[in-house]
Amino acid sequence: MKYFAYGSNMLSSRLRAPSRAPTAIPLGLGLLPDYDLRFQKRSDDGSSKCTIVPCAGRQVFGVVFDVASAEKAQLDQAEGLGDGYAEEYLMVSREGGPLRVLTYVAQSDHIKPDLAPYTWYRDIVVAGARDHRLPETYVQFLLATDATEDPDRERDRRNQRVLASHR
């Protein structure tokens, strides 16, 4: 199946974790027209995560991955399908023409615009964007997102290790 990652799953090493989609193969950049990326999905950890919302004239960059159908249930669970995120099939533009992809979008009852992401989460999104050579202006947009320090120092350290192992 074709999966469009626009948040932390753009970082291939994160997506390929055994609990997500270990055989995921990046197929290249995808562009979702008339959507906007927002860090507004309320997370159980007290921060926000990425979601996309329809927005005429805007665009969301991300990465298209080929994910084994057998790994979909794991990915659904890792993404919180039915518990914060819903699945949607959308058309992205990419080299070679449009492609129908699966992605996850925050459920309306999990949108909280006044939350900020933790710095480690924002930095994982940025690392994935840089890894896949998303446009620098888009990377700068991601970096400009206000973020806050995670009060859970152990969770922060774990995620900083993810970033460090990636470099």
Backbone torsions as a table, in degrees:
resi	resn	phi	psi	omega
1	MET	NA	153.9	179.0
2	LYS	-98.7	126.9	-175.5
3	TYR	-121.8	132.9	179.2
4	PHE	-104.4	112.8	177.6
5	ALA	-100.2	130.7	179.5
6	TYR	-126.6	-4.5	-179.2
7	GLY	-119.9	-134.7	-174.8
8	SER	-64.7	-22.7	178.6
9	ASN	-73.8	-5.3	172.6
10	MET	-64.6	-26.7	177.7
11	LEU	-74.2	106.3	-172.7
12	SER	-53.0	-41.2	-178.5
13	SER	-63.9	-31.3	177.2
14	ARG	-72.2	-46.9	-179.7
15	LEU	-62.6	-35.2	-177.0
16	ARG	-82.3	8.1	176.1
17	ALA	-57.9	147.8	-178.4
18	PRO	-54.5	-28.7	-177.9
19	SER	-86.4	-1.6	-178.5
20	ARG	-114.8	-93.8	-176.9
21	ALA	-142.3	77.0	-171.3
22	PRO	-61.5	-20.3	-179.2
23	THR	-103.2	11.3	-177.8
24	ALA	-57.3	135.7	179.4
25	ILE	-120.4	123.4	177.9
26	PRO	-70.4	133.3	179.5
27	LEU	-105.9	-7.8	178.0
28	GLY	125.9	-178.3	-177.1
29	LEU	-66.8	142.8	172.1
30	GLY	-127.9	149.8	179.9
31	LEU	-128.8	124.2	179.8
32	LEU	-105.3	104.9	-178.0
33	PRO	-76.5	152.8	176.5
34	ASP	61.1	33.5	171.9
35	TYR	-133.6	158.0	177.0
36	ASP	-126.7	141.3	175.5
37	LEU	-87.8	132.2	177.9
38	ARG	-138.4	143.5	174.3
39	PHE	-93.1	75.5	-173.6
40	GLN	-132.8	3.4	179.9
41	LYS	-82.3	117.6	-180.0
42	ARG	-65.5	127.3	179.5
43	SER	-105.8	154.2	177.5
44	ASP	-63.1	-19.2	-178.2
45	ASP	-85.8	4.4	176.8
46	GLY	91.5	3.3	179.7
47	SER	-115.9	-173.2	175.2
48	SER	-112.7	155.0	175.1
49	LYS	-123.4	174.0	-177.8
50	CYS	-74.3	149.0	166.5
51	THR	-149.1	170.8	176.0
52	ILE	-123.3	147.4	178.7
53	VAL	-135.6	144.7	176.1
54	PRO	-58.2	135.8	-179.0
55	CYS	-161.9	104.8	-177.2
56	ALA	-56.3	134.7	176.4
57	GLY	86.2	-9.1	178.4
58	ARG	-98.4	172.4	176.3
59	GLN	-151.3	148.3	178.9
60	VAL	-116.2	126.5	173.9
61	PHE	-92.3	149.9	176.8
62	GLY	-165.1	-167.8	-177.1
63	VAL	-122.8	133.3	175.2
64	VAL	-92.8	128.9	177.8
65	PHE	-119.7	148.2	168.8
66	ASP	-94.6	119.5	-177.7
67	VAL	-119.9	133.9	178.3
68	ALA	-61.1	133.6	179.6
69	SER	-55.9	-32.1	179.8
70	ALA	-65.3	-18.1	-179.3
71	GLU	-95.9	-0.2	-176.6
72	LYS	-60.9	-42.9	-178.7
73	ALA	-60.3	-40.3	177.1
74	GLN	-64.0	-44.1	179.5
75	LEU	-64.5	-42.6	176.3
76	ASP	-55.5	-45.4	-178.8
77	GLN	-66.9	-45.1	-179.6
78	ALA	-62.8	-33.9	-178.6
79	GLU	-85.9	-6.1	179.3
80	GLY	74.7	37.6	178.6
81	LEU	-57.4	124.6	-179.3
82	GLY	84.1	-7.4	179.8
83	ASP	-132.5	53.8	179.3
84	GLY	127.8	-35.2	178.6
85	TYR	-123.1	148.5	172.2
86	ALA	-118.6	152.7	177.1
87	GLU	-89.4	145.6	175.5
88	GLU	-139.0	148.9	173.2
89	TYR	-108.5	122.7	-175.9
90	LEU	-130.5	165.9	176.2
91	MET	-101.7	124.5	174.3
92	VAL	-110.4	152.4	173.6
93	SER	-90.9	141.8	176.2
94	ARG	-158.9	166.6	175.7
95	GLU	-55.7	131.0	-177.9
96	GLY	98.4	-5.3	176.2
97	GLY	110.8	175.7	-177.7
98	PRO	-66.9	153.0	-177.5
99	LEU	-143.7	135.2	175.0
100	ARG	-81.9	127.2	-175.5
101	VAL	-132.7	156.6	170.5
102	LEU	-90.0	139.2	170.7
103	THR	-147.2	172.0	-179.5
104	TYR	-117.1	134.4	-176.9
105	VAL	-127.8	139.2	-178.7
106	ALA	-59.8	137.8	173.6
107	GLN	-71.7	147.3	-173.7
108	SER	-57.1	-32.7	-179.5
109	ASP	-79.2	1.5	177.0
110	HIS	-114.5	11.8	177.3
111	ILE	-88.2	127.4	178.1
112	LYS	-141.8	93.0	-173.3
113	PRO	-62.5	-21.3	-175.5
114	ASP	-90.2	3.4	176.6
115	LEU	-88.1	154.7	175.3
116	ALA	-117.6	153.3	174.3
117	PRO	-75.5	159.5	170.5
118	TYR	-74.6	152.5	-177.3
119	THR	-59.2	-39.6	-179.6
120	TRP	-62.2	-37.5	-179.7
121	TYR	-67.5	-49.7	177.9
122	ARG	-55.9	-42.4	-177.7
123	ASP	-67.8	-31.6	175.1
124	ILE	-67.6	-41.6	176.5
125	VAL	-60.5	-45.7	179.6
126	VAL	-62.8	-43.0	179.9
127	ALA	-60.2	-41.8	177.7
128	GLY	-64.7	-41.1	178.7
129	ALA	-63.0	-41.4	179.5
130	ARG	-69.7	-40.5	179.0
131	ASP	-55.2	-39.5	-175.3
132	HIS	-100.2	12.8	173.4
133	ARG	56.8	45.1	171.1
134	LEU	-64.8	156.7	-177.6
135	PRO	-54.3	139.8	-176.8
136	GLU	-59.3	-34.3	178.1
137	THR	-63.6	-34.4	178.1
138	TYR	-71.8	-40.9	176.6
139	VAL	-59.8	-42.1	179.1
140	GLN	-65.3	-36.4	174.6
141	PHE	-59.6	-44.7	178.9
142	LEU	-63.6	-45.4	-180.0
143	LEU	-62.3	-29.0	-178.5
144	ALA	-77.1	-5.9	179.0
145	THR	-66.1	125.7	175.8
146	ASP	-61.7	133.7	-180.0
147	ALA	-136.1	163.2	-178.0
148	THR	-129.4	155.0	178.2
149	GLU	-70.6	141.3	177.8
150	ASP	-74.8	122.8	178.9
151	PRO	-69.4	-17.7	177.1
152	ASP	-87.5	96.8	-174.0
153	ARG	-61.3	-35.2	-179.6
154	GLU	-68.6	-43.8	177.5
155	ARG	-62.2	-41.2	177.4
156	ASP	-59.8	-46.2	179.5
157	ARG	-61.9	-43.1	178.9
158	ARG	-58.7	-45.1	-177.7
159	ASN	-75.0	-30.0	173.7
160	GLN	-66.1	-33.3	176.0
161	ARG	-65.7	-37.1	175.6
162	VAL	-58.8	-45.6	178.6
163	LEU	-64.7	-43.7	-177.7
164	ALA	-65.5	-38.7	-178.8
165	SER	-71.1	-21.3	-179.8
166	HIS	-77.6	-31.9	-173.8
167	ARG	-69.2	NA	NA
